[in-house]
Amino acid sequence: MTKARDIRAAVYEELDVDPLIDPVDIVVEVLDRSVLLNGTVPSQAQRSQATAAAWRVDGVTEVENLLDVALPAADYGDDETLMRLANEALAANTAVPGTVTATARAGCVYLVGTVSESAQRVACEDTVADLGGILSISNEIEVLGDA
């Protein structure tokens, strides 16, 4: 599958069949074999899941996720609680090194610290993405060991 139209249709199908994603406000654009996701989703977890769904499509070479998280105002967590929950989740995940910490400001969780490989950086973001009440995640973790 290499035609942009075929890839676009397959990404929409992948989004639609994934029970963890509400695809109603997601717009998929394809240029060559690069996928661009635009629109809104109701949670950070769905934003991450949409990226994973697009990568599952055969022929996709790149995914750029520009989805915004549009939480109802009542669902935003306060920054102190978000920071505490994020740090507890990071500490509980054995794939996450103790050098990574989280802070929160205006509903955005900021991940900072160092890791030895890219997979650890991804694990940190995935761990925090599963928390509720987060507007966005800024992954500022530095990878020291990858070439």
N, C-alpha and C positions, 0 to 999 in steps of 0.2 A: 504494500500500500504506500504509494508515494505521492499521489495527487493531493493537493491541499484540501480540496473538497471532501475527499474520502477520509482524510485524517480528521478534519473538522467534525464530520458526522460521527466518526468513531469516538472522538473525545466527548461529544455531547451524549452519546450512548453510554459511555463509561461513567460520566457524571450522573446520568439518570438512573442507572442500575445500582449505584453505590448507595446503600441505605443510610450512610452517615453524612450524605451531602444533600442539601436543599438547592438544586440547580436553577431555580426559577429566575434568579437575577444574575446569572453568570453568562457572559458573552465570550465566545471562543473565536479567536482569529488565528489564521494560519498563514505563514509566509514561508514558502518552501516546506520545510519540515519542522519549523519552529512554531510553537504554540504560545499564544498570548492569552491569558485569562484576565478578563475585566469584569467589573460589576461589584456586587456585594454578597456577602454571606453572613449568617447570624452568629458565627463564632470563629475564633482563631483555629480551633480544631478542624472545622470544615474548610477553612482556607488551606490548611496543610493537606487535608485529605484530597482536595481538588487538584493540588499539584501532583500528588501520588497517582490519582486517577488518570491524569493526562499522560504521565510517564508510562502507564500500562499499555498505551496504544502503540501498536507496531508502527515503526517508521518515524516516530517522534525523536528529534535530535536535540531539542532544547525546549524548556518550559519556563516562561517568564510569568510569574504570578503577581498581578497588580490588583488583586481583589481587595476590597476594603471590608473590614468587619463592621457591620452595622448592628450593634447590640441595642436592644431597647434600653432606655436610660435607667430603668430599674434594675437591669442586669449587670451594670458596671460594678466591679468590686472597688472598694476604697483602696488607695495606694498601700497603706500599711498592711492590710490583709493580703493583698496581691503579693507583696514582697515576702511576707511570712510564708504563704502557701507555696510560692515558687521556690524559695530556699528549702523548705521542707521536702518538696518533691525532688529537687536536685539531690539533696542529701540521701534520700531513700533509693535513688537509682544507682546501682553498682557500676553502671557504664559511665557515670559522670564523675570526673575527678573532683576532689575537694578544693581545687583552686578556682572553681567557678562559683560566682555569687550572682544574685539577682537584686535589682532595685526596681522601684515602680514610681512612675510619675504620670499623672493624668490618664490612667488606665493602660499605659504602655509599660511592659516589663522589659528592662534592659539587662541583658546577660553580659557579664564581664569576667575576665580571667584568661587563663591559658590552658591549653590542652596539647597533647602530644600528637594527635592525629585528627583528621577531618571527621571521621565517624563519631568521635566523642563530641565534637562541636554540634553535629546534627542531632545526636542523642540528647544533648542539653536542650536544644530548641524543641524537639519532639516531646520531651518530658513536660515542659512548661506549656506547650500548645494544648495539652489535654485539660488544663485547668479552666474553670469557668470564670467569666467576668473580665477577661482580658480583651482590651481593644486591639492591641498590637504587640508584637515582640520585636525588639531590636537586638540582634545577635552580634555583639561586639567582641566575641571570644576570639583570641588570637591562637592560631595553630602553629606550634613551634616545630613539630617533628616532620611534617610533610615536606616533600621536595617542591 
